[in-house]
Amino acid sequence: MNHLNELLETAKTELRPVIAVAGVKGSELFHAVKVALELKLATFHIFGTLSEISRFHRETGLDSDFASIKAYPVENGSAASAAVRHIKSGHAHILMKGDVSTKEMLQAVLDREHGLRQEKLLSHVAVFDVPGREKPVILTDAAINISPDLTDKVRIAAHAVDIGHTLGIKCPKVAAIAPVDVINEAIPSTLDAAKLAEMQEKGEITGCLVGGPISFDNAISPETARQKGVASKVAGCSDILLVPSIEAGNALYKAFVFFARAKVAAVVCGASVPIVLPSRADCWESKLYSIALAIIIFGKNRDRSDKNAANSCNQSKG
């Protein structure tokens, strides 16, 4: 895949999963949902106040009688919690953040009784289509893990690598980002980056190449890496930028969007279902691409589950 618009064609399948949207406010969200419906990518169950739902119907021209839309008013309580419970009960397949905060969304997802946690760690993966670049760049983690330790970074990298494979990148090149390209005892991110690269060399991290520590410019610019004599195996050709903290990730995310005018597809990995988690400020195209990426992940996970079930059945017969 070279550009995010290619996701839309790949997401067009007979699956047409149900997406539960928590909070329905904002024209960008309305437009993304409407285009997704026109492309027949999915059906939507929307959760919000009556006034929000009425505005959605008014601005999109779609009402609850439309076969691919169902509305669930939430006047008291959290739209995020209602959407998560809806999925937990088997009525939807994908969760999408609408006009709710990331904190509210994650609290509902991580609820011990009604939540969607599957792994110990969730992480945010954002795929950017940056004007002037021939291929997308994946950034992680810009939204969830504040100051991940080495163990966390291994799992965060694994989630991003899995997304890379989903996008057709056979062996993603992971840049463990740090301020400098050498180990500095005073900069903890360089120590973790070097350890991650060492773990990949030893086969403890698989399915990718890991280089680090490496600075952002050397990770993405072949010319800069040549000028500085950086010999890393990911220098100038990184597919995945693994940042050391949420501060670095959040700043890069917003710089890509507001300075570079990049489009983005953003999801959360590690839950029992794909979670669409764009920024509320993202444009409708980015929200649409996020929906498409989540649908593709859903299809891949379902195929994997079907294969595992078939293998289990065959083994029992044997």
LINGI-V675463 format. One record per pair of residues at least 24 apart in sequence whose ideal C-beta (glycine too) atoms are under 10 Angstrom apart, sorted by the first residue. I is the first residue (numbers start at 1). GAP is how many residues later the second one is. Records with the same first field share a line. If there is no record, write none. Layout:
BEGIN
I: GAP + GAP
END
This chain:
BEGIN
1: 126 + 128 + 134 + 135 + 165 + 166 + 167 + 168 + 295
2: 127 + 131 + 132 + 133 + 134 + 165 + 166
3: 126 + 130 + 131 + 132 + 133 + 260 + 286
4: 123 + 124 + 125 + 132 + 163 + 258 + 259 + 260 + 261 + 281 + 282 + 284 + 285 + 286 + 288 + 289
5: 124 + 258 + 280 + 283 + 284 + 287
6: 123 + 130 + 161 + 162 + 283 + 286
7: 34 + 120 + 122 + 129 + 159 + 160 + 258 + 281 + 282 + 283 + 284 + 285 + 286 + 287 + 288 + 289
8: 27 + 28 + 31 + 33 + 280 + 281 + 283 + 284 + 287
9: 30 + 283
10: 156 + 157 + 158 + 282 + 283 + 285 + 286 + 289
11: 25 + 28 + 29 + 30 + 31 + 277 + 278 + 280 + 281 + 282 + 283 + 284 + 285 + 286 + 287 + 288
12: 27 + 28 + 29 + 280 + 283
13: 27 + 28 + 282 + 283 + 285 + 286
14: 26 + 285
15: 26 + 27 + 78 + 280 + 281 + 283 + 284 + 287
16: 24 + 25 + 26 + 27 + 52 + 77 + 279
17: 24 + 25 + 26 + 75 + 76 + 77 + 256 + 257 + 274 + 277 + 278 + 281 + 282 + 285
18: 24 + 25 + 26 + 27 + 50 + 52 + 68 + 69 + 72 + 73 + 74 + 75 + 76
19: 24 + 25 + 26 + 27 + 64 + 68 + 73 + 74 + 75 + 76 + 77 + 254 + 255 + 257 + 272 + 275 + 276 + 279
20: 24 + 25 + 26 + 27 + 50 + 52 + 59 + 60 + 62 + 63 + 64 + 65 + 66 + 67 + 71 + 72 + 73 + 74 + 75 + 76 + 78 + 253 + 256
21: 24 + 25 + 26 + 27 + 35 + 51 + 58 + 62 + 71 + 73 + 74 + 75 + 76 + 77 + 78 + 79 + 255 + 270
22: 24 + 25 + 26 + 52 + 56 + 57 + 58 + 59 + 60 + 61 + 62 + 64 + 73 + 74 + 75 + 76 + 77 + 78 + 82 + 83 + 86 + 87 + 253 + 254
23: 24 + 25 + 26 + 29 + 51 + 55 + 56 + 57 + 60 + 73 + 74 + 75 + 76 + 77 + 78 + 81 + 82 + 257
24: 24 + 25 + 28 + 29 + 30 + 31 + 32 + 33 + 36 + 47 + 48 + 50 + 55 + 72 + 74 + 75 + 76
25: 24 + 26 + 27 + 28 + 30 + 31 + 54 + 73 + 74 + 75 + 255
26: 26 + 29 + 30 + 33 + 72 + 73 + 254 + 255 + 258 + 261
27: 28 + 32 + 33 + 257
28: 250 + 252 + 253 + 254 + 255 + 256 + 257 + 258 + 259 + 260
29: 27 + 30 + 31 + 67 + 68 + 69 + 70 + 249 + 251 + 253 + 255 + 258 + 259
30: 25 + 26 + 27 + 28 + 29 + 30 + 31 + 32 + 68 + 254 + 257
31: 28 + 29 + 252 + 253 + 254 + 256 + 257
32: 64 + 66 + 244 + 246 + 250 + 251 + 252 + 253 + 254 + 255 + 256 + 257 + 258 + 259 + 260
33: 27 + 29 + 35 + 36 + 63 + 65 + 251 + 254 + 255 + 258
34: 25 + 26 + 27 + 28 + 35 + 250 + 254
35: 249 + 250 + 252 + 253 + 256
36: 32 + 251 + 252 + 255 + 256 + 259
37: 25 + 29 + 30 + 31 + 32
38: 30
39: 249 + 252 + 253
40: 28
41: 27 + 247 + 250 + 251 + 253 + 254 + 255
42: 26 + 50 + 51 + 52 + 54 + 249 + 250 + 252 + 253 + 256
43: 24 + 25 + 26 + 27 + 49 + 50
44: 24 + 25 + 26 + 27 + 48 + 50 + 52 + 247
45: 24 + 25 + 26 + 27 + 37 + 38 + 41 + 42 + 46 + 47 + 51
46: 24 + 25 + 26 + 27 + 28 + 33 + 37 + 50 + 52
47: 24 + 25 + 26 + 27 + 30 + 31 + 32 + 33 + 34 + 35 + 36 + 37 + 38 + 39 + 49 + 51 + 53
48: 24 + 25 + 26 + 27 + 31 + 34 + 35 + 50 + 51 + 52
49: 24 + 25 + 26 + 27 + 30
50: 24 + 25
51: 24
52: 27 + 46 + 47
56: 42
78: 26 + 27 + 29 + 30
79: 25 + 26 + 29
80: 24 + 25 + 26 + 27 + 28 + 29 + 31
81: 24 + 26 + 27 + 28 + 30 + 33 + 34
82: 26
83: 25 + 26
84: 24 + 25 + 26 + 27 + 30 + 31 + 32 + 187 + 189 + 191
85: 26 + 28 + 29 + 30 + 31
87: 27 + 28 + 29 + 184 + 185 + 186 + 188
88: 25 + 26 + 27 + 28 + 184 + 185
89: 25
92: 181
93: 180 + 181 + 201 + 202 + 205 + 206 + 208 + 209
94: 173 + 179 + 180 + 181 + 182 + 197 + 200 + 201 + 203 + 204
95: 173 + 176 + 177 + 178 + 179 + 180 + 181 + 182 + 199
96: 171 + 178 + 179 + 180 + 181 + 182 + 191 + 194 + 195 + 198
97: 169 + 171 + 178 + 179 + 180 + 181 + 182 + 183 + 190 + 193
98: 178 + 180 + 182 + 189
99: 181
100: 180
101: 179
102: 41 + 42 + 166 + 175 + 177 + 178
105: 38 + 163 + 170 + 172
106: 37 + 38 + 162 + 165 + 169 + 171
109: 159 + 161 + 162 + 163 + 164 + 166 + 168
110: 161
115: 156 + 157
116: 152 + 154 + 155 + 156 + 157 + 159
117: 153 + 154 + 155
118: 151 + 152 + 153 + 154 + 155
119: 36 + 39 + 40 + 150 + 151 + 152 + 153
120: 31 + 32 + 35 + 150
121: 24 + 27 + 30 + 31 + 32 + 33 + 34 + 35 + 37 + 38 + 148 + 149
122: 33 + 34 + 37 + 146 + 147 + 148 + 149 + 153 + 155
123: 25 + 29 + 30 + 32 + 33 + 34 + 35 + 36 + 37 + 144 + 145 + 146 + 147
124: 32 + 35 + 36 + 122 + 125 + 126 + 129 + 142 + 143 + 144 + 145 + 146 + 151 + 153
125: 31 + 34 + 35 + 36 + 37 + 38 + 39 + 41 + 115 + 140 + 141 + 142 + 143 + 144 + 145 + 152 + 168 + 172
126: 34 + 37 + 115 + 123 + 126 + 127 + 130 + 131 + 136 + 138 + 139 + 140 + 141 + 151 + 152 + 153 + 156 + 160 + 164 + 167
127: 33 + 36 + 37 + 39 + 40 + 112 + 113 + 135 + 136 + 137 + 138 + 139 + 140 + 162 + 163 + 166
128: 113 + 124 + 125 + 128 + 129 + 132 + 134 + 135 + 136 + 137 + 138 + 158
129: 127 + 131 + 132 + 133 + 134 + 135 + 136 + 156 + 157 + 160
130: 90 + 126 + 127 + 130 + 131 + 132 + 133 + 134
131: 129 + 130 + 131 + 132
132: 128 + 129 + 130
133: 87 + 127 + 129
135: 32 + 34 + 102 + 104
136: 28 + 31 + 33 + 103 + 126 + 127 + 128 + 129
137: 38 + 82 + 83 + 101 + 102 + 103 + 104 + 115 + 119 + 125
138: 25 + 26 + 29 + 31 + 34 + 36 + 100 + 101 + 102 + 103 + 104 + 127
139: 38 + 101 + 102 + 103 + 104 + 109 + 110 + 111 + 113 + 114 + 117 + 123 + 125 + 127
140: 34 + 100 + 101 + 102 + 103 + 109 + 129
141: 101 + 102 + 103 + 104 + 105 + 107 + 108 + 109 + 112 + 127 + 128
142: 99 + 101 + 103 + 104 + 105 + 106 + 107 + 108 + 109 + 110 + 111 + 112 + 114 + 122 + 124 + 135 + 137
143: 103 + 106 + 107 + 110 + 123 + 125 + 134 + 135 + 136
144: 102 + 105 + 124 + 125 + 126 + 133
145: 98 + 100 + 101 + 104
146: 99 + 100 + 101 + 103
147: 41 + 97 + 98 + 99 + 100
148: 44 + 94 + 95 + 96 + 97 + 98
149: 39 + 43
150: 38 + 41 + 42 + 43 + 45 + 46 + 49
152: 40
153: 36 + 39 + 40 + 42 + 43 + 46 + 52 + 89 + 90 + 91
154: 38 + 41 + 42 + 45 + 46 + 50 + 51 + 56 + 88
155: 114 + 115
156: 84 + 86 + 87 + 93 + 113 + 114
157: 39 + 42 + 43 + 48 + 50 + 51 + 53 + 83 + 85
158: 47 + 48 + 49 + 50 + 111 + 112
159: 108 + 109 + 110 + 111
160: 48 + 79 + 80 + 81 + 82 + 109
161: 44 + 45 + 46 + 47 + 48 + 49 + 78 + 79 + 81
162: 45 + 46 + 107 + 135 + 138
163: 76 + 77 + 102 + 104 + 106 + 130 + 133 + 134
164: 43 + 44 + 75 + 76
165: 42 + 43 + 135
166: 101 + 127 + 130 + 131 + 133 + 134 + 135
167: 72 + 98 + 126 + 129
169: 38 + 39 + 70 + 71
170: 37 + 38
171: 35 + 36 + 37 + 38 + 68
172: 35 + 36 + 37 + 38 + 62 + 66 + 67 + 68
173: 35 + 36 + 37 + 38 + 46 + 59 + 60 + 61 + 62 + 63 + 64 + 65 + 66 + 67
174: 26 + 31 + 33 + 34 + 35 + 36 + 37 + 38 + 40 + 45 + 60 + 64 + 65 + 66 + 67 + 68
175: 34 + 35 + 36 + 37 + 38 + 39 + 40 + 41 + 43 + 44 + 45 + 57 + 58 + 59 + 60 + 61 + 62 + 63 + 64 + 65 + 66 + 67 + 68
176: 24 + 34 + 35 + 36 + 37 + 38 + 43 + 56 + 58 + 62 + 64 + 65 + 66 + 67 + 68
177: 35 + 36 + 37 + 38 + 39 + 41 + 42 + 61 + 63 + 64 + 65 + 66 + 67 + 68 + 71 + 72 + 75
178: 34 + 35 + 36 + 37 + 38 + 41 + 64 + 65 + 66 + 70
179: 34 + 36 + 37 + 65 + 69
180: 33 + 34 + 35 + 38
181: 30 + 31 + 32 + 33 + 34 + 36 + 37 + 38 + 44 + 47 + 48 + 49 + 50 + 51 + 54
182: 31 + 32 + 48
183: 29 + 30
184: 29
187: 26 + 57
188: 56 + 57
189: 24 + 54 + 55 + 56 + 59
190: 24 + 54
192: 50 + 52
193: 49 + 51
196: 46
197: 35 + 36 + 37
200: 33
201: 32
208: 26 + 31 + 32
209: 24 + 25 + 28 + 29 + 30 + 31
210: 24 + 30 + 32
211: 24 + 26 + 27
212: 26 + 30 + 32
213: 31
214: 24 + 27 + 28
216: 25 + 27 + 32 + 36 + 39
250: 29
253: 26 + 29
254: 25 + 27
257: 24 + 25 + 26 + 29
262: 24
263: 25 + 26 + 27
264: 25 + 26 + 29
265: 24 + 25 + 26 + 27 + 28 + 29 + 31
266: 24 + 27 + 28
267: 24 + 26 + 27 + 29 + 30
268: 26
269: 28
272: 29
273: 24 + 25 + 28
274: 24 + 25 + 26 + 27
END
